[in-house]
Amino acid sequence: MGLEQNLRIGPRHPRLAAAGFRVARWLAAKTMGAAGFHQLGSEFCDARIAHVREKLARGETVYLAGLGAPGTHNSGLALVEVTQANGPRLLVNNEEERFSGNKHTTEYPKLSIDAAVATLRGMGRDVGDIDAWLTSWDYPTLAGTLARSVLEELPQSFKLVRTTEAAGFDGRRLDQMTRTPKILARQLGLAEHVPLICLRHHDNHAWFSYAASPFADDGKPTAVAVLDGTGDQGSISLYVVERGAMRRLYCNDSMFDSLGAFYSVISSTQGGWTWLSSEGRYMGAAAWGDMDRATNPYYARLREVLHFGSDGEVLLNRAMANWYCDPFDHPYKQALTDILGESLRPDQLWNPDAVLRVEDIHHRPDTKDRLDKAAATQLVFEDAMIHVVDHLLRATGASRLVLTGGVALNAVGNMRLLEHFNEAWFARAEQRNTRLQLWVPPVPGDPGVTIGAAWLFAHLAGAPRGAPMTHAFYCGMPPMQNDIASALAADDIASQRIGDISIAEGREAVADLMAFMVAQGGVIALYQGAAETGPRALGHRSILANPCDPLARERLNERVKYREAIRPLAPMATLQAAQQYFDLLPGASDADYNAYNYMVLTARSKPHAREKIPAVIHADGTGRIQIVRTEDDPLTYAYLKALGRHIGVELSVNTSFNVAGPIAQTPQQAIDTLRRSKGLDVVVLVAEDGKVYAAWHGGERDSGRFSGWYSDWTT
């Protein structure tokens, strides 16, 4: 069948869908307004902005709370301090999954709120000092978008009513979400409902990501691309910032013309994992497949699933895909089944016989085939990213790009954007020689939108932009010594105090012990300070190992993390080591290569790297690198310098300190993770006062490795 015969873009009932959007949004605004939800432009919102503006003008400090309410994944709370002199300053960004242990949770963020209130009270403030509560979604607009999505393809799309999780929205928590102002008041001990101001999801993504970037307000335009699974209005939104003012240029008004949905559906139904767990795994799997567009057997045909419009649009080919009607049970139409084969059913996900397993590559012929499908998906995805961004840059004349939204977690695609930037077009059309400058925040996904809501509201109230972001250690507060002592007081855990990092000499000693253990083949976890906000462990909740050990990846995946062998391990490095072993792209050089601080951008390794540091070089020769700075993380930086003395490279394996769940948040969770991981040798725990403890398996599980290392190191 020819392409013209097998192409349908846009909804079947566009006018009905548009009318349904307007009606549903209007009704939701009325009903939710009565419940305590207020949109921008409402009388209440205008009054709050004026109130905050007046306080800032008087030189007072303002406190704002960004709320990820129940019903949408990654609920939580951000607490932001704002002054007229310095703009917004992030105090904490608490992700509920870290406190509850339920990854990507949609539950009411009670524990996150409790922890943020404790932080506020520790500063001598209280909940009455919070001047505005902001939500990370515009809920009336989201209601309109959900209605529009159901009406677009009636009657086939009626099933979406029962599968709203396709939009990252948990319909089972709808009642709880609408009662949030009442529930929040009860939790905080307030007599009246807490009014919530709804800010648009993609605006929150965009403003936080731009404001946190190293790009200066120097009159040159900065483009901002929000590429998402979906927002409250659409899945792609494009902006430009000029002289500190942000202007939205485009929103595609669709949940399904979505790069995120494309990748989520195929990675899940071909890889064998659920949404939000499948995407990163599939990106890792792609490197093992045929990443050549000329020879990959699936790429050319799979590319027909997305239609590339003339104005940078990416539109789903509804003649091939069916996830706009039935995303879980029957996501493919026959034309797509003819390319990829049958999709995995929901009951087949996480089934070892169905899940993509690269360890079977040599004796299961279908595994290589699956890997080529993963590679083709990644290639088509990269084509779409480049298509959207290329149009945005041409339309704005910008050579600086802030990329955000959940799609921006595709670190390989981010690297490809830099590599494919059309310098010749800029030289011809703009009469200037330039290269693309790229920045991606450490929390481009939904855990960052709570921050964005508070930062955007501060901007609307006239606060300055604030300081660029240099680290991501904002989730919760540093652990107290009593909490660590309580977690260590278990019969099956052995522990010992090993130092004090509150003084430089103590920090260097602890770092040297850590490096010594790693050099001896140890696998250790580092638990210190506030946790990283966002999905990447960056040295505060990290598992560390020797990058020179060629068996480290296999051992960590099999015996420490219990995960697929396709999964790569990331390199953390000093800037000097990063430059020694990887080709850092000039387009990521702002603020001394700040774009490489957060494991959101891969880099190609240099020819000698695989031989020297094989554990952190992926199958395609890249590494999802993190550069560590002494001013942001003194202990981890000292550890890397000590590794240089012990193994000859200032570079370490870094993977997140978790096993089949969220990153460990509390000392008790850290010890529970140690219990679950038979291959983890030692956990190094740092208390708020600088005291450092080592914990390892006790009793019959004590291998004696730590005692031996510690004895050798001290002598």
Summary of the structure (lengths in Angstrom):
residues: 715
radius of gyration: 24.9
end to end distance: 75.1
largest distance: 78.6
contacts: 2653
relative contact order: 0.11
helix: 44%
strand: 18%
